[in-house]
């Protein structure tokens, strides 16, 4: 598809929540969160082709039977259309690698990539603030992918402070179960009043935990089983509100050695933590190519 006329391909990286705390509830009923987003050098790929007829169309297999109208990539394109009143449309293909329901941020990242890439392809130039605000309408995790930097996040996850994280490699594992986030938030076992932490607490190495980890481990035997397997090679953690688990390592060799020790039947793989989103690099490369093309045309 990348070679087909008019198509371009854009990365949509996965993320990890290195911690996730609930520190209260807001006046609007939403829970107040604290988390650290770690972007990964691995994820989905979004293929886009602008259209002149204003139609937004998704092609290829959907994720877990998601209707086209509810697909976050389609919704992202349409919300961008509505905001800017552009007459342009787009064809969209999502090449999935990120497991659905794992807490790795696949849907949110896909939506953010559509927002940022179509902003360029449609010639809109909305700017980060407006794009992040549009992303928040689609989901609390979308703004961090729009901005493209590792971050300390608060409130529902939209109040972001960029964070420099050391190089790291991760072994990820997918237990293959999916519990609705709304259902987890309603759990009587969930700790909703943790003492607020600070960025300094995280940087100092204090274990801030994931409020959803004990809930999922108790109610989902598959998650508990994966934790037991990962505990043989390191200290497993849960990411987000999904079932995905991970262990952090300081270098590739350590991660490779750990992965090799895990049971063959476990769906596990190794990825590198990113200093920033690969999408930013792709956008920069696209901009340079456009500038080069414009210079050749003018000469």
Long-range contacts (C-beta under 8 A, 24 or more apart in sequence): 1-47, 1-93, 2-47, 4-49, 6-49, 6-50, 7-47, 7-48, 7-49, 7-91, 8-47, 8-48, 8-49, 8-117, 8-121, 8-286, 9-45, 9-46, 9-47, 9-48, 9-95, 10-45, 10-46, 10-47, 10-48, 10-113, 10-116, 10-117, 10-279, 10-282, 11-43, 11-44, 11-45, 11-46, 11-113, 11-277, 11-278, 11-279, 11-282, 12-43, 12-44, 12-45, 12-46, 12-94, 12-98, 12-106, 12-109, 12-110, 12-112, 12-113, 12-145, 12-279, 13-39, 13-40, 13-41, 13-42, 13-43, 13-109, 13-145, 13-274, 13-277, 13-278, 13-279, 14-39, 14-40, 14-42, 14-43, 14-44, 14-97, 14-98, 14-104, 14-105, 14-106, 14-109, 14-271, 15-39, 15-40, 15-104, 15-105, 15-109, 15-141, 15-144, 15-145, 15-239, 15-240, 16-40, 16-104, 16-170, 16-239, 16-240, 16-246, 16-273, 17-103, 17-210, 17-239, 17-240, 18-202, 18-237, 18-248, 19-197, 19-202, 19-207, 19-208, 19-209, 19-210, 20-209, 20-210, 20-211, 20-212, 20-238, 20-240, 20-241, 21-194, 21-196, 21-197, 21-208, 21-209, 21-210, 21-211, 22-190, 22-191, 22-192, 22-193, 22-194, 22-211, 23-193, 23-194, 23-195, 23-196, 23-197, 24-192, 24-193, 25-192, 26-155, 26-156, 30-155, 30-156, 31-156, 31-185, 31-192, 32-154, 32-155, 32-156, 33-153, 33-154, 33-155, 33-156, 33-157, 34-152, 34-153, 34-154, 34-196, 34-197, 34-208, 35-152, 35-153, 35-157, 36-150, 36-151, 36-152, 36-153, 36-163, 36-165, 36-202, 37-141, 37-144, 37-150, 37-151, 37-153, 37-160, 38-150, 38-165, 38-168, 38-273, 39-144, 39-145, 39-148, 39-149, 39-150, 39-273, 39-274, 39-276, 39-277, 40-104, 40-170, 40-271, 40-272, 40-273, 40-274, 41-271, 41-272, 41-273, 41-274, 41-278, 42-97, 42-271, 42-272, 43-97, 43-98, 43-104, 43-106, 43-109, 43-278, 44-94, 44-95, 44-96, 44-97, 44-98, 44-106, 44-109, 44-110, 44-113, 45-94, 45-95, 45-97, 46-73, 46-92, 46-93, 46-94, 46-95, 46-110, 46-113, 46-114, 46-117, 47-92, 47-93, 47-94, 47-95, 48-90, 48-91, 48-92, 48-93, 48-114, 48-117, 48-118, 48-121, 49-90, 49-91, 50-88, 50-89, 50-90, 50-118, 50-121, 50-122, 51-88, 51-89, 51-90, 51-91, 52-87, 52-88, 52-89, 53-89, 54-81, 54-87, 54-88, 54-89, 55-89, 56-81, 56-89, 56-90, 56-92, 57-89, 57-90, 57-91, 57-92, 58-92, 58-93, 58-94, 59-91, 59-92, 59-93, 60-93, 60-94, 60-95, 63-94, 63-96, 63-100, 63-106, 63-107, 64-100, 64-101, 72-107, 72-108, 72-110, 72-111, 72-138, 72-139, 73-110, 73-111, 73-114, 75-111, 75-138, 76-110, 76-111, 76-112, 76-114, 76-115, 76-118, 76-134, 76-135, 76-138, 77-114, 77-118, 79-134, 79-137, 79-138, 80-114, 80-115, 80-118, 80-119, 80-122, 80-124, 80-126, 80-134, 83-126, 83-130, 83-134, 84-122, 84-124, 84-126, 86-122, 86-124, 88-122, 90-114, 90-118, 90-121, 90-122, 99-174, 99-176, 99-244, 100-178, 101-177, 101-178, 101-179, 101-242, 101-243, 102-174, 102-178, 102-239, 102-242, 102-243, 102-244, 103-238, 103-239, 103-240, 103-241, 103-242, 103-243, 103-244, 104-172, 104-239, 104-240, 104-242, 104-244, 105-141, 105-145, 105-240, 107-139, 108-135, 108-138, 108-139, 108-141, 108-142, 108-145, 109-141, 109-145, 111-135, 111-138, 111-139, 111-142, 111-145, 112-142, 112-143, 112-145, 112-146, 112-279, 113-145, 113-279, 115-142, 115-146, 116-146, 116-279, 116-283, 117-279, 117-283, 120-283, 120-286, 120-287, 132-158, 141-240, 145-277, 145-279, 148-276, 148-277, 148-279, 148-280, 149-276, 149-277, 150-274, 150-275, 150-276, 152-199, 152-202, 161-199, 163-199, 164-275, 165-273, 165-275, 166-250, 167-250, 167-251, 167-272, 167-273, 167-275, 168-248, 168-249, 168-250, 168-272, 168-273, 169-248, 169-249, 169-250, 169-251, 169-252, 169-254, 169-255, 169-270, 169-271, 169-272, 169-273, 170-246, 170-247, 170-248, 170-249, 170-255, 170-270, 170-271, 170-272, 170-273, 171-230, 171-233, 171-234, 171-246, 171-247, 171-249, 171-255, 171-258, 171-259, 171-262, 171-268, 171-269, 171-270, 172-244, 172-245, 172-246, 172-268, 172-269, 172-270, 172-271, 173-226, 173-229, 173-230, 173-236, 173-244, 173-245, 173-246, 173-262, 173-266, 173-267, 173-268, 174-243, 174-244, 174-245, 174-267, 174-268, 175-220, 175-222, 175-223, 175-225, 175-226, 175-243, 175-244, 175-245, 175-267, 176-222, 176-243, 176-267, 177-220, 177-222, 177-223, 177-243, 178-242, 178-243, 179-216, 179-219, 179-220, 179-243, 181-241, 184-212, 184-215, 184-216, 184-241, 185-241, 187-215, 187-219, 189-214, 189-215, 189-218, 190-215, 210-237, 210-238, 210-239, 212-238, 212-240, 212-241, 213-237, 213-238, 216-243, 226-266, 229-262, 229-263, 229-266, 230-262, 232-261, 232-262, 233-258, 233-259, 233-261, 233-262, 234-258
